[in-house]
Amino acid sequence: MSVPKDGWYGSTIMRALPTSRCAWPTLALVALLAGPPPANAQAPEEKPAVEEDATPAVGVAGNVKAVELLTDRLETSDSFKVRAQAAVLLGRMGDRKCVPVLVKALVYDEHFVVRAAAATALGTLGDERGVEPLFVAAAEPEPLVRDACARALTRLDARANYDAISRYAKEGTVEQRSVAVGRLGDLARTGDEKATEIVVEGLADERSVRDAAAAALADIPTDRAVPILIGALNHEEGVVRAEAARLLGPRQDVRAVHALATAYDRAGEQERVRSEIRRALERLRPLVNMDTVAKDARSAPDKQLRARAIRLLGVVGDPRSASIMEELLEDQDPFIVGMSALALADLGSVSSTSKLEEALKASKDTRAAAPVELALKKLRRQRELQR
């Protein structure tokens, strides 16, 4: 912190400085808080600018004089720089008696820098009385204040303030919901079921809230996160199902494979969700026992199990998959023929077009005709795009 050295003001401060280095921070702060001298002020004859016995030891916790001086400067100084510095230093002092004056500055000060400084100080103090004012200010137009409030709220005890945080997660503005969902994520990581439910619901919210919810779920350990995300695959909102699938992909947990394959086979599922499921299953390919899947596709006794295995081959298929599905285009069950055709389209097996054309002729007037024709259209379109 620089001390002015030109003019009577600077020279007076310099004459008042003792030789001890430990007094420098104190006197530098006093110079800052005192502000510049009046325009027409005259230098006192020989009186030092600051008397040592009236100088508070700023930075020492519990120093009453320091708190009183800083509080006065925060409330009365005409300089926003002085008020902002006073707010920050009050936070560093650690005296929670100054919380009310910091809240007042956060809510009413006319300068956004001071409001941001007050928010920072409230976060440093970690007092519960700052929760509501910080959430309110987190929705104000000035980005600097919003960011300061968001950072401050991350320093407050989420469990002790659960009621307020959960309320803002459900009912606040977009900015407030984003911060609140992020805080509830801290509780979700510890296994709090109510907090986890709110975080999952955040996946259906606006982009910033959705990002906060996704980040919170991504931080939950895999052993707990996978069941949560599997459950979210059945959520009524498609965007939640899509996000759950996206978050399952990196987990590399075998439990996710079956859940995703089942969800992929769900009738009437949105294409956006199916796309995310495909991407997730592709990432989980190393966990899929392809020999077992191929065997189930060919000969599982349950038709639905065969269909699910065929679907899975189309998504995570290896080089053998296309030949297996081409073979199944000659199956006696039209349902299996249709599933095999759609799986070839999912696999993007353009080379299978001729086999599908033959299957279309053979399946005329059967329930396999429509899916085979749809698969042909998709592959022909893909072939055109590749040219």
Residue pairs with C-beta under 8 A, 6 or more apart in sequence:
1 28
1 29
1 32
3 10
3 13
3 14
3 27
3 28
3 31
4 10
4 13
4 31
5 11
5 14
8 37
8 41
8 42
8 43
9 36
9 37
12 43
12 44
12 48
12 49
13 27
13 31
13 49
13 50
15 48
15 49
16 27
16 48
16 49
16 50
17 23
17 24
17 27
18 52
23 55
25 58
25 59
26 55
26 56
26 57
26 58
26 59
27 50
27 55
29 58
29 85
29 89
30 50
30 55
32 81
32 82
32 85
33 69
33 70
33 73
33 77
33 82
33 85
33 86
34 49
35 77
35 78
35 79
35 82
54 65
56 63
56 65
56 66
56 68
56 69
57 63
57 65
57 66
58 66
58 69
58 70
58 89
58 93
59 66
59 89
59 92
59 93
60 66
61 93
61 94
61 95
62 94
62 95
63 93
66 93
67 90
67 93
67 95
67 97
67 98
70 86
70 89
70 90
70 93
70 98
71 86
71 90
71 98
71 101
73 82
73 83
73 86
74 83
74 86
74 87
74 90
74 101
74 102
74 105
74 114
75 101
75 104
75 105
77 83
77 86
80 109
80 111
80 113
80 114
81 113
83 105
83 109
83 111
83 114
83 117
84 111
84 113
84 114
84 116
84 117
85 117
87 102
87 105
87 114
87 117
87 118
87 120
87 121
88 117
88 120
88 121
90 98
90 101
90 102
90 121
91 102
91 120
91 121
91 122
91 123
91 124
91 125
92 121
92 124
94 124
94 125
96 125
96 127
98 125
99 122
99 125
99 127
99 129
99 130
100 129
102 118
102 121
102 122
102 125
102 130
103 118
103 122
103 129
103 130
103 133
105 114
105 115
105 117
105 118
106 115
106 118
106 119
106 122
106 133
106 134
106 137
107 115
107 133
107 136
107 137
109 115
109 118
112 142
112 144
112 145
113 144
115 137
115 140
115 142
115 145
115 148
116 142
116 144
116 145
116 147
116 148
117 148
119 134
119 137
119 145
119 148
119 149
119 151
119 152
120 148
120 151
120 152
122 130
122 133
122 134
122 152
123 130
123 134
123 148
123 151
123 152
123 153
123 154
123 155
123 156
124 152
124 155
126 155
126 156
126 157
128 156
128 157
128 160
128 161
130 152
130 156
131 153
131 156
131 161
131 164
131 165
132 164
134 149
134 152
134 153
134 156
135 149
135 153
135 164
135 168
135 172
135 176
135 179
135 180
137 145
137 146
137 149
138 146
138 149
138 150
138 153
138 175
138 176
138 179
139 146
139 172
139 173
139 175
139 176
140 146
146 175
149 179
150 175
150 178
150 179
150 182
153 179
153 183
154 182
154 183
156 183
158 165
158 183
158 184
158 186
158 187
159 187
159 192
162 187
162 195
165 180
165 183
165 184
166 180
166 184
166 194
166 195
166 198
167 180
168 176
168 177
168 179
168 180
169 177
169 180
169 181
169 184
169 198
169 202
170 177
170 198
172 180
174 205
174 206
174 208
174 209
175 208
177 202
177 205
177 206
177 209
178 208
178 209
178 211
178 212
179 212
181 198
181 199
181 202
181 205
181 209
181 212
181 213
181 216
182 212
182 215
182 216
184 192
184 195
184 198
184 199
184 216
185 195
185 199
185 212
185 213
185 215
185 216
185 217
185 219
186 216
187 195
187 196
188 195
188 196
188 199
188 216
188 217
188 220
189 216
189 219
189 220
189 221
191 224
196 220
196 228
199 213
199 216
199 217
200 213
200 217
200 228
200 231
200 232
200 235
200 240
201 213
201 240
202 209
202 210
202 212
202 213
202 216
203 210
203 213
203 214
203 217
203 232
203 235
203 237
203 239
203 240
203 243
203 244
204 210
204 235
204 237
204 239
204 240
205 213
210 239
210 243
213 243
214 243
214 246
214 247
217 225
217 228
217 229
217 247
218 225
218 247
218 250
220 228
222 251
222 252
222 253
225 247
225 251
226 248
226 251
226 253
226 255
226 256
227 255
229 244
229 247
229 248
229 251
229 256
230 244
230 248
230 255
230 256
230 259
232 240
232 241
232 243
232 244
233 241
233 244
233 245
233 248
233 259
233 260
233 263
234 241
234 263
235 241
235 244
238 270
238 272
238 273
239 272
241 263
241 269
241 270
241 273
241 276
242 270
242 272
242 273
242 275
242 276
243 276
245 260
245 263
245 273
245 276
245 277
245 279
245 280
246 276
246 279
246 280
248 256
248 259
248 260
248 280
248 284
249 256
249 279
249 280
249 281
249 282
249 283
249 284
250 283
252 283
252 284
252 286
252 287
253 287
254 287
256 280
256 284
257 281
257 284
257 287
257 288
260 277
260 280
260 281
260 284
261 281
261 308
261 311
261 312
261 315
262 308
263 269
263 273
263 277
264 274
264 277
264 278
264 281
264 311
264 312
264 315
265 307
265 308
265 311
277 315
278 315
278 346
281 288
281 312
281 315
281 316
282 315
282 316
284 316
285 316
285 318
288 312
288 316
290 316
290 318
290 320
293 309
293 312
293 313
294 309
294 313
294 320
294 321
294 324
296 305
296 306
296 308
296 309
297 306
297 309
297 310
297 313
297 324
297 325
297 328
298 306
298 324
298 327
298 328
299 306
300 306
300 309
303 333
303 335
303 336
306 336
306 339
307 335
307 336
307 339
310 325
310 328
310 336
310 339
310 340
310 343
311 339
311 342
311 343
311 346
313 321
313 324
313 325
313 343
313 347
314 321
314 325
314 342
314 343
314 344
314 345
314 346
314 347
315 346
315 347
317 343
317 347
321 343
321 347
321 349
322 344
322 347
322 349
322 351
322 352
325 340
325 341
325 343
325 344
325 347
325 349
325 352
326 340
326 344
326 352
326 355
328 336
328 337
328 339
328 340
329 337
329 340
329 341
329 355
329 356
329 358
329 359
329 372
330 337
330 359
330 362
331 337
331 340
334 363
334 366
334 367
334 368
335 367
335 368
337 359
337 363
337 366
337 368
337 371
337 372
338 363
338 367
338 368
338 370
338 371
338 372
339 371
341 356
341 359
341 368
341 371
341 372
341 374
341 375
341 376
342 371
342 374
342 375
344 352
344 355
344 356
344 375
344 379
345 374
345 375
345 378
345 379
348 379
348 382
349 379
350 379
350 382
350 383
350 386
352 379
353 376
353 379
353 380
353 383
356 372
356 375
356 376
356 379
357 376
359 368
359 372
360 369
360 372
360 373
360 376
363 369
363 372
